[in-house]
Amino acid sequence: MSTRVHEVYDVVGIGFGPSNLSLAISLEEHRENVPGNPATAVFFERQPAFGWHRNMLLPSATMQISFLKDLATFRNPVSRYGYVSYLHESGRLARFVNNMDFFPTRLEFHQYLEWAAASFADRVSYGTDVTEIRRPQGGSAEGPEYLEVEARDNVTGAIRVVRARNVAISTGLVPRMPAGMESDERVWHSSEFLAKYRRMNPADLRSVAVVGAGQSAAEITRFLYDSLPHAEVSAIFPSYGYSVADDTPFANQIFDPDAVDDYYYGTEKARESFWRYHKNTNYSVVDADVIKDLYRRSYDEDVAGVKRLHFRNMTRVREVKRAGDETRVLLDTLLDGHTQELDVDAIVFATGYDSLDPSRLLGGLDRHCLRDEAGRHRVQRDNRLVTTPELSCGIYIQGGTEHTHGLSSALLSNIAVRSGEIADSIIGSRPARDRGHLVAAAAG
């Protein structure tokens, strides 16, 4: 293994999913990036190549947001990284318009993200884990001019150290399994669904179950029912039925950029109202067309007199017992309090994700990050963590800010505007000598 220290970057991004990709675009297009002195950035991504929820790219699954809520358009409508530019370059702009649909398939949107990410390949180290963020040895008491970021190549083991005036953490959500459940070759989380499904012989999947009441659970249930015509498919959820996602115009305003200000600067009662009245725009809800598709399949089975799609509502999983290839699921039925047993060949937990928590990455630096009364990180409006004076470098997080920035903090809806705000903050905090160079260059 070898260690190298590189030059100082204005920002080092940890993770290179859509959020930090959008940040890279914002930095490149920043109005103050005059020729000769652009903001410098480098990114580390643990995946071997760009990927965004690859294991949920199910056939015909569509986005739940408009194509205009892409990486750049809401911040810069004429950006060359907008979705329309991608369609034009791909030769599909006219055909897309003929579809008269605001919601592309998830597969096509993923192709758009890959297309945009390809322009930044020289600034991204894939297959690399960030192992430490630290203050440099011998830093001044007033606060270091930069932080050191240590990263390890997952193939060669080589260690690389770079210096960052700012760090942008966007490592994504963490898959959540119910307490006591662990994934294996027969017990899956939705985040690994397609990869594990494709490793199976479909003929061996005679009974499958999906746990969860949200969009991913419903989509996986539909996929398994259509892909395994010989199999019994059980949908297990604690509610009486799937709840429809509120995607009506007034409710959708909570994802507008202005709504972030209303939430951030609002009273505690206002914030509570956001969640009480509008949580059903995104959490544990399903698009109406998917609900109707599943109900139609169930109804058609009633007509045909053949039943293999089972909705086990008002039910929770108590335990999963594994013995070889046999998987037995113990179910608590909330209606009568009885326990049922269900033998399955595979069970999928579409049970959501936990928010990003930067504490592990920050290590000893975390003690310089201030927290609120509930123990959560305090976050400025520009997504920068509030720190003590001893830590003057900027640490920005994309995700994990629901408590300060509202329902859209981990969603694509505000990605373009949010990344622009972070870029403004990063470039605005550049050392005075750099800002002076920018002014002089612009005047010349």
Order of alpha helices (4+ residues) and beta strands (2+ residues): beta-beta-alpha-beta-alpha-alpha-alpha-beta-beta-beta-beta-beta-beta-beta-alpha-beta-alpha-beta-alpha-alpha-alpha-alpha-beta-beta-beta-beta-beta-beta-alpha-beta-alpha-alpha-alpha
